[in-house]
Amino acid sequence: MLKLLVPVILLMKFSSNWKTSQLGLGILSGFVGLSCFHNMSSYALGFNLGLDYISYVMIYLSVWIVFLIIIASERVKSLNSFYSLFISVNLALLLSLLVTFSSLNYLVFYISFEVSLIPTLMLILGWGYQPERIQAGVYMLFYTLTLSLPLLGSLLYMYYYSGSLMILLSNCLLGQDYLSSIWYFSSVLAFLVKLPMYMFHLWLPKAHVEAPVAGSMILAGVLLKLGGYGLIRVLGMFQKMSLNFSWVWVSVSLIGGILVSLLCLRQVDMKSLIAYSSVVHMSMVLSGLMVFSWWGLMGAVVVMVGHGLCSSGLFCLANMVYERVGSRSLLISKGLLSFMPSMGLWWFLLSVGNMAAPPTLNLFGEISLIVSLVSWSKVTILGLILLSFFSAAYTLYLYSLSQHGNIFYGLYACSSGKVREYLVLFLHWFPLNILMLSLSLVNGVLYLQMK
C-alpha cells in the first residue's frame, strides 16, 4: 500500500506547481489502474493496510476523481486564489480516503473516516461562493460528528467484547437482545448520515450548493461512497440483527427516495437538483445493501461507481454554466443550447447516465438492485416503479429546462467550451460507459469476495 500512499505525500511537496501536481495525479491514476493483477481476495497487506476488490474499486475512483478535480478547478489557478493550499488540501483529502478504503483495522478506518471531514470543510469554507458556506460547513460537521461518537463507543465495546478490531477477523457477534439492538444502531447510523439516508440528508444539499466545484465533485464522487463502503464492512458483524431491521431501512429508503424525487421536480437551482438526485441514488444503494444478497451487493457497488462518475460530471457542467452566466438558477440559465451549443451533447450524455439509461453503469447497477429487492419482497415493486419514473422525470426536467426555452436577454453571445473542459467531461463519460463491457469480471470478482 505504501506505493500508493508515498506518491500522494510526495506530491504535496510540489503543490506550488499546478502542472506538476496535475501530471503526478494523472500518472498515479494510471498506475492504480494497472495494479489490479492479482487473483486473491486480499493483497498488498502490511502496516494494518491492504486491499480487496471493493477497496480497489473505491481507491481507483478516489484517485480518478481527484485528478479530474485539479483539471476542472483551473479557475482557482487563474485567479491566484491560494492554489498551492488548494492542491495540498485536495491531496490531504485523497490521502485520508486511501487510508480509509485500505484499512484493515476498524479504529484506523474510523480515524481516517473522520479525518476526511477536515479537508472537505476547508474546501467549502475556503473556496466556497456565498457567505452561507459557513452554515453549510457547520451542518455537515455536526450531522457527521453527532452520530460518529456512538460509532466510536461501539468499536471500543467491540474490542472489549471480542479482543480484536481487525476487519478480516470479525464475525457475527450479536444475539437478539436489547443491548445488541443499541450496539447495532450506534454502529450503523454514522454511515447512514454519510450515505446519506433520507431524514439524515439535510446537510448534503447545503454543502453542495455552497461548495466550489472541487468540493461538489469530491462529495458526490467519493465521500458519499464512504457510507456505503462502511456499511459493507460493518454489517458483516450484525447479520442476524440487520435481517430483523432490513424492512425498516428498505421502506424508509424507497419512500424517502420517492419524496426526494418529488422535491427535485420543484428545484430551481441546478446544483441543488443534482445534490437531491444523489440522495435518490444512494437510497437504492442502501436498500440493496440491507437485503443481504449477492445481487444487492453487486448492484450497490456498481451504482456507487456509476453515480460517482455521472454526478461529478453534472456538477462540473453546472459549474461551467455558473462561470459564464453568473447564476445556477434554471429560471435564468435557459436556452443553453443556443448560448453553449457545444455543451448540449455533454448535458444529454450525462443526463442519460443520471436516469440509468443504456449503456451506462447505472443501468446495470439498478437492474441488479431491482432484482435483489423484488426477490426479497414483491411489495417493493410499487416503490421501485415510482422511483424509476420520477428519476427519469427530474432528469428530463433538468435537461429540458436548462437547454431549451428563451435565452436570457443579457446573454447576447455564443460561448463554446475549452479543450480542458471537454477533456474533463470526456474522462467522466468514458469510464461510465466503457466499464459496462467488463461487468462480467465485476460479477465474478464480487462473487469470489462474498465466498
Secondary structure, 3 states (H helix, E strand, C coil): CHHHHHHHHHHHHHCCCHHHHHHHHHHHHHHHHHCCCCCCCCEEEECCEEECHHHHHHHHHHHHHHHHHHHHCHHHHHCCCCHHHHHHHHHHHHHHHHHHHHECEHHHHHHHHHHCHHHHHHHHHHHCCCCCHHHHHHHHHHHHHHHHHHHHHHHHHHHHHHCCCEHHHCCCCCCCCHHHHHHHHHHHHHHHHHCCCCCCCCHHHHHHHHCCHHHHHHHHHHHHHHHHHHHHHHHHHHHHHHHHHHHHHHHHHHHHHHHHHHHHCCCCEHHHHHHHHHHHHHHHHHHHHHCCCHHHHHHHHHHHHHHHHHHHHHHHHHHHHHHHHCCCECCCCCCHHHHCHHHHHHHHHHHHHHCCCCCCHHHHHHHHHHHHHHHHCCCHHHHHHHHHHHHHHHHHHHHHHHHCCCCCCCCCCCCCCCHHHHHHHHHHHHHHHHHHHHHHHHHHHHHHHHC
